[in-house]
Amino acid sequence: MYLNLSKTLFASCLMLGTLISISANSWLGVWMGLEINLLSSIPLMPNQKNILTTEASLKYFLIQAYASAILLFSIISSYIISSLTFQFNINFPFSTLISSALMLKMGAAPFHFWFPGTMEGLNWWNCFILMTWQKIAPMILLSYTIKMNLFFTLIIITCTIIGSLGGLNQTSLRKLMAYSSINHLGWMIAALMMGENLWIFYFSMYSFLSASIIFLFNCLNIFHINQNYPLMNNHPIIKFYFFIAFLSLGGLPPFLGFLPKWIVIQCLSETNQLFIITMMVMMTLITLFYYLRITFSAILLMYSNTKWNLHSPIDFNLFVKLSILASISTFGLALTTLVYFML
């Protein structure tokens, strides 16, 4: 297989930038790592066959550069004030500014305005990087400044509300996944409030389920909801596997995606955050509504097939991979609870 060496180099620098950020022992080192990550991600986005990728990469660069400027301003201001008091502390308003810059970088609401539009112009694997890897550094850095206060409570509630309501009228699957990501960000920030271990677990589950769905989207070249309807009518098992992963991502209880939500709800209830739990659960029900709407329409209704689509070849290796991913999504929750009770 032909390897694009320049893309391999940029992908390596992308990962290196994230690792520099999360292992830096100063805020200037953090900023430098984020800049390396940004400048490495831009060349991975454009595609000569799709002019929208150029617009998306430019939009992404401008927003990330703006967030980096706010972050650098906050850090330098904190250093200047600390030099007067001879003690380095990041206090209000600079802690709020740093948190806002980091949330703008990862696309959390209400700083999400760039995220769905950028996702719309990218291919599926770039969307996956944007939804998962690019959130690692900002989330870990956010854990340095996060506190159980009104600001973060409003951020969590706004993320869940916008992520839920924003996906209701979408026909583009990339925008649907973007709003789903914003909704999950609310849960991730709530998990981060409870502890980094809980966030790592939630993020791992979310990344696995997103990879399962994006793998199928990419293999079958699907970008809009109406492409799901006539798709794979002669391969109902694969269609069933695909929508199991979708419902699992939404957090429907019998599936694996419910497990991290369950643990977050339990941890929040132990600290009496009942209002946040109520809002998050109510808004997640709305996300489940539009996942179920797509699933019911695609499975229960019969759509006409064109002749050239009747014999669409499905690779056996693809079938095996989808079977494994779907079985993990379906039986993961049951297996984890079984192992827990056995221990």
C-alpha positions in Angstrom: 0.0 0.0 0.0 1.3 3.5 -0.9 2.0 5.6 2.1 1.9 9.3 1.9 5.0 10.3 3.8 4.1 13.9 4.3 0.7 13.0 5.9 2.5 10.4 8.1 4.9 13.2 9.3 2.0 15.6 10.0 0.0 12.9 11.8 3.1 12.2 14.0 3.5 15.9 14.8 -0.2 16.1 15.6 0.2 13.4 18.2 3.5 14.9 19.4 1.8 18.3 19.9 -0.9 16.8 22.1 1.7 14.9 24.2 3.8 18.0 24.6 0.7 19.9 25.9 -0.4 17.4 28.4 3.2 16.7 29.8 4.4 20.4 29.9 5.3 21.8 33.3 4.5 25.4 32.3 1.6 27.2 30.6 3.9 28.4 27.8 4.9 24.8 27.1 1.2 24.0 27.0 0.6 26.8 24.4 3.6 25.6 22.3 2.2 22.1 22.2 -1.2 23.3 21.2 0.4 25.3 18.3 2.4 22.3 17.1 -0.9 20.3 17.1 -2.7 23.0 15.2 -0.1 23.6 12.5 0.2 19.8 12.0 -3.6 19.3 11.7 -4.1 21.9 8.9 -2.2 20.0 6.2 -4.1 16.8 6.9 -7.5 18.4 6.1 -7.4 19.7 2.5 -8.3 17.3 -0.3 -7.9 18.2 -4.0 -11.1 16.4 -4.9 -13.2 18.4 -2.5 -13.1 22.2 -2.5 -15.1 22.3 0.8 -12.1 20.9 2.7 -10.1 24.1 2.0 -12.8 26.3 3.5 -13.1 24.0 6.5 -9.4 24.0 7.2 -9.2 27.8 6.9 -12.2 28.1 9.3 -10.5 25.7 11.7 -7.2 27.5 11.6 -8.7 31.0 12.2 -10.8 29.8 15.2 -7.9 27.8 16.7 -5.5 30.7 16.3 -8.0 33.0 18.0 -8.4 30.6 20.9 -4.6 30.3 21.2 -4.3 34.1 21.3 -6.8 34.3 24.2 -5.0 31.5 26.0 -1.6 33.2 25.5 -3.0 36.6 26.6 -4.4 35.0 29.8 -1.2 33.2 30.6 1.0 36.3 30.1 -1.4 38.5 32.2 -1.3 35.9 35.0 2.5 35.9 34.9 2.6 39.7 35.0 0.3 39.9 38.0 2.1 37.1 39.7 5.4 38.9 39.4 3.9 41.8 41.4 2.7 39.5 44.2 5.7 37.1 44.0 3.3 34.1 43.9 2.0 32.4 40.7 -1.8 31.8 40.9 -4.3 31.7 38.1 -7.3 33.4 39.6 -10.5 35.0 38.3 -10.9 36.3 35.6 -7.9 34.6 34.0 -8.9 31.1 35.0 -12.3 31.7 33.3 -10.6 33.1 30.2 -8.2 30.1 30.0 -11.2 27.7 30.4 -13.1 29.5 27.7 -10.2 29.4 25.3 -9.8 25.7 25.8 -13.5 25.1 25.3 -13.4 27.2 22.1 -10.6 24.9 20.9 -12.6 21.7 21.5 -15.9 23.1 20.3 -17.9 23.0 23.5 -21.1 25.1 23.6 -21.6 28.1 23.7 -18.3 28.3 21.8 -19.4 25.7 19.3 -20.4 27.9 16.3 -17.5 26.8 14.2 -17.7 23.1 14.9 -20.6 21.7 12.8 -19.6 23.9 9.8 -16.0 22.7 9.9 -17.1 19.0 10.2 -19.4 19.4 7.2 -16.4 20.1 4.9 -14.1 17.3 6.0 -13.9 13.6 5.2 -14.8 11.0 7.8 -11.4 10.3 9.2 -10.6 14.0 9.7 -14.0 14.3 11.4 -13.0 11.4 13.7 -9.7 13.1 14.6 -11.6 16.4 15.3 -14.2 14.6 17.4 -11.7 12.5 19.5 -8.0 13.2 19.4 -8.3 17.0 19.2 -10.3 17.0 22.4 -7.7 15.2 24.5 -5.3 18.1 25.2 -7.9 20.8 25.9 -9.9 18.4 28.2 -6.8 17.5 30.2 -5.7 21.1 30.4 -9.3 22.0 31.5 -8.9 19.7 34.5 -6.2 22.2 35.8 -8.7 25.0 36.1 -12.1 23.2 36.5 -14.1 23.9 39.6 -17.6 23.0 40.8 -19.1 26.5 40.2 -21.8 28.3 38.3 -19.7 28.9 35.1 -19.0 25.2 34.5 -22.5 24.2 35.5 -23.9 26.5 32.8 -21.4 25.2 30.3 -22.5 21.6 31.0 -26.2 22.4 30.6 -25.6 24.5 27.5 -23.6 21.7 25.9 -26.3 19.2 26.5 -29.1 21.5 25.3 -27.4 22.7 22.1 -26.1 19.3 21.3 -29.6 17.8 21.6 -31.7 20.5 19.9 -29.1 21.3 17.2 -29.3 17.8 15.8 -33.1 17.6 15.5 -33.4 19.3 12.0 -30.2 18.0 10.5 -30.0 15.9 7.3 -26.3 15.8 7.1 -24.7 12.9 9.1 -21.5 14.9 9.7 -23.5 17.7 11.3 -25.5 15.2 13.3 -22.3 13.6 14.6 -20.9 17.1 15.4 -24.0 18.0 17.5 -23.8 14.5 19.1 -20.2 15.3 20.0 -21.2 18.6 21.6 -23.8 16.8 23.7 -21.2 14.2 24.8 -18.8 17.1 25.6 -21.3 18.2 28.3 -21.1 14.7 29.8 -17.3 14.7 29.5 -17.0 18.0 31.4 -19.3 16.7 34.1 -17.1 13.5 34.3 -14.0 15.7 34.5 -15.5 17.5 37.5 -15.8 14.1 39.3 -12.3 13.1 38.4 -9.9 12.4 35.5 -10.3 8.6 35.7 -14.0 8.9 35.0 -13.3 11.3 32.1 -10.8 8.9 30.6 -13.3 6.0 30.8 -16.1 8.1 29.2 -13.8 9.4 26.5 -12.6 5.8 25.7 -16.1 4.5 25.3 -17.1 7.5 23.2 -14.1 7.2 21.0 -14.7 3.4 20.4 -18.4 3.9 19.5 -17.6 6.9 17.3 -14.9 4.8 15.5 -17.5 2.0 14.9 -20.0 4.3 13.2 -17.4 6.4 11.3 -15.8 3.2 10.0 -19.0 2.1 8.4 -19.8 5.6 7.1 -16.4 5.7 5.5 -16.5 2.2 4.0 -20.0 2.8 2.4 -19.4 6.5 1.5 -22.5 7.8 3.4 -22.8 11.5 4.2 -26.6 12.1 4.4 -29.5 10.6 6.2 -31.5 9.6 3.1 -28.5 7.4 1.9 -29.3 5.1 4.9 -32.7 4.2 3.7 -32.1 2.3 0.5 -28.7 1.2 1.8 -28.1 -2.5 2.4 -31.7 -3.7 2.0 -30.1 -6.9 0.7 -27.8 -7.0 3.7 -30.1 -6.6 6.7 -27.7 -7.9 9.3 -25.1 -5.2 8.5 -27.9 -2.6 8.6 -28.9 -4.0 12.0 -25.3 -3.9 13.3 -24.9 -0.3 12.1 -28.0 1.0 14.0 -27.0 -0.9 17.1 -23.8 1.2 17.2 -25.9 4.3 16.6 -28.3 3.6 19.5 -25.3 2.6 21.7 -23.7 6.0 21.0 -27.0 7.6 22.1 -26.8 5.8 25.4 -29.8 3.4 25.2 -29.7 1.3 28.4 -29.1 -2.3 27.1 -26.0 -1.2 25.1 -22.5 -0.4 26.0 -22.9 3.4 25.5 -25.2 3.5 28.6 -22.4 2.4 31.0 -20.3 5.6 31.1 -23.5 7.7 31.4 -24.7 5.5 34.2 -21.4 6.0 36.1 -21.4 9.8 35.6 -25.0 9.9 36.9 -24.1 7.9 39.9 -21.1 10.1 40.7 -23.1 13.3 40.3 -25.9 12.0 42.5 -23.4 11.3 45.3 -22.5 15.0 45.3 -26.2 16.0 45.1 -26.0 17.7 41.7 -29.6 16.7 41.0 -30.4 19.7 38.7 -27.5 19.0 36.4 -28.4 15.3 36.3 -32.1 16.1 35.4 -31.1 18.5 32.6 -28.5 16.1 31.1 -30.8 13.1 31.1 -33.7 15.1 29.6 -31.5 16.5 26.8 -30.0 13.0 26.1 -33.5 11.7 25.6 -33.9 14.2 22.8 -30.7 12.9 21.1 -32.0 9.4 21.5 -35.2 10.6 19.8 -33.4 11.6 16.6 -31.3 8.5 16.6 -34.4 6.4 17.0 -36.2 8.4 14.2 -33.4 7.6 11.8 -33.3 3.9 12.9 -37.1 3.3 12.6 -37.3 5.0 9.2 -34.3 3.0 7.8 -35.4 -0.4 9.2 -39.2 -0.4 9.2 -40.0 1.3 5.9 -39.3 -0.3 2.6 -37.6 1.9 0.1 -37.2 1.2 -3.7 -33.8 0.1 -4.9 -32.3 0.9 -8.2 -31.1 -2.0 -10.3 -27.5 -1.1 -10.1 -27.7 -1.0 -6.3 -29.2 -4.5 -5.9 -25.9 -6.3 -6.0 -23.8 -4.0 -4.0 -20.7 -6.1 -2.9 -20.0 -6.3 0.8 -16.6 -7.5 1.7 -16.4 -10.5 4.0 -13.7 -8.8 6.1 -16.0 -5.7 6.5 -18.8 -8.1 7.7 -16.5 -9.7 10.3 -15.2 -6.4 11.6 -18.8 -5.0 11.9 -19.9 -8.2 13.7 -17.1 -7.8 16.3 -17.8 -4.1 16.8 -21.6 -4.6 17.0 -21.3 -7.5 19.5 -19.1 -5.4 21.8 -21.6 -2.5 21.6 -24.5 -4.9 22.3 -23.1 -7.2 25.0 -20.5 -4.9 26.5 -22.7 -3.6 29.3 -23.9 -7.1 30.2 -20.3 -8.4 30.2 -18.9 -5.6 32.4 -21.6 -6.0 35.0 -21.1 -9.8 34.9 -17.3 -9.3 35.5 -18.1 -6.8 38.3 -20.3 -9.2 40.1 -17.8 -12.1 39.7 -15.1 -10.0 41.3 
